[in-house]
Amino acid sequence: VSLAKKPRPTLVVRRCITKRVLDMPNIKNIILDSHNPYCKIIDSVLYSKNGRVVYACARNTKGEVNIQDGTEVIESYAFYRCNNIETVMIPDSVKEIGVGAFKGCRNLQYVRLGKGIKKIRENCFYLCKNLQTVDCDGDIEYIGPTAFFGCRSLTQIFSLIKCKWIRKKAFARCYLLTNIHITNGTSLGDKALVSVSDICIDSQNQLKPALHAVLPDIDEDKYELIALASARKDSSVVHIYMKDKHICLPRYMRPCDKVALFNEPDKLIDDEKYEFQIFSSISNAEIKQNLIFTAYRKKKSHMFESYLKRVAKSIAKRAIENHDENTLIELLHYDWLSGNALNQLLSDFPDNEMNVAKAYILEKNNNKNDSSKSFRL
């Protein structure tokens, strides 16, 4: 026995299973007594004798898990920290999945839910960091608090059109999840979509609940540090679509600015300048420039463009200092910089670095054949 790690026990099931036993976090193997009248094991998964209930899964189970047809209930924490499973297929016969059933399955990538499931309970897929896709053949009506919290690889989710409740922080820290459609019949919990970048709402009545769902709370003294670190990421700007309206907002806002926004959310629709005023009120020039440039990627507002033309040189210089060639090339595509400004930028480049960006500048100024500015790609 290694002293550095606790040995993982083997669960020997002789009689019935209790909740206390199932909550043991380190069950590596499950061995069933041959005379056990209560349970059976199929592919390392512990079922009730009649096959209607899934109690637990051995932690060393690998690859794909297929829940047997005829199963009706998956108990709470049944697959807790089964870190080697990658795919879970749940049949239509399953009607209930317990709290935290797949919590902490860090290598789980794909889940298919059957038609019988209507509720996804609290912490069901909590911190499944590699979960990418969750499909469902039926209609999910309820998503519990923190159900998908920390699923940072999640890119595709089942339709939420008929979902009636999305509870607090249900999709928090799902940074890659986009294009969530919220209908008028959906009740949104506080911070339910706090890391989702793009959401679509059906009517103006949903605007205020949507703002509460997507905008996080941050302390005044931490605002600048958090906003500065995230301003160049697409997730730093929230996009809300409503019929022919497209609203974009900085995700991280000072508490006073957010309170003002929540008091007059309809102003975003009635006043076209109000949205730009929210961005313009940011005092830190770097945060403001990066956020507006990020917002402009999806919303080609003339007010955003006019501002970016004025500060394009500052953004370009900062991209060179940070060796951020992709942002610089993206900026050069918009032709916001004059010929003189482009020539001045050439002198700021580090030697033998960011050569693709140099090529863009030389091409724009028709100097690509000038031997004094030659370089290797």
Summary of the structure (lengths in Angstrom):
residues: 377
radius of gyration: 26.4
end to end distance: 56.3
largest distance: 87.4
contacts: 1181
relative contact order: 0.05
helix: 30%
strand: 19%
